[in-house]
Amino acid sequence: MSALLGAAALYALDWVYEARRITGASPVESTIEQQLGAFVLLLPFALAAPPRAWPPVSAVVALLILAVFSSALAYLLFFRLISSVGATKTGTVSYLIPLFGIIWEVVVLQERVGLEMLTGMLVVLCGVLLAMGTRLSYPTRRLAT
């Protein structure tokens, strides 16, 4: 439980840190710094508990593909968003992940969407709209005089 709470706290602190630090750095510089920082933090744990056997080449290739496309490119977009729209609006992107998870469940796994899922999606979307400061405008009728 403490690891989960610690990860959530560090995730939240990252937004604040990046919002204050991102002022002069390019998205590429920020991505490289972030990835190297993660490498340095995780290296002692990897060295303390090395694998008993080397993974197959296919697993290493899959890991590299995930590292490049799922992490590095995502962080490039992440830091570019922070520099263009700010940390608060960029943070709302992570709230949309469950929504896309539900969409993929329906499309790929052909699962059924229940009322609780639709309610949750509506709550998340309203939260994103509120966090982004989006104002909904309704068309108004003008009376002829």
TACOR-V80366 format. One record per pair of residues at least 6 apart in sequence whose C-alpha atoms are under 6 Angstrom apart, sorted by the first residue. I is the first residue (numbers start at 1). GAP is how many residues later the second one is. Records with the same first field share a line. If there is no record, write none. Layout:
I->GAP / GAP
This chain:
19->68
27->49 / 52 / 53
31->44 / 45
81->9
82->8
89->43
92->36
105->6
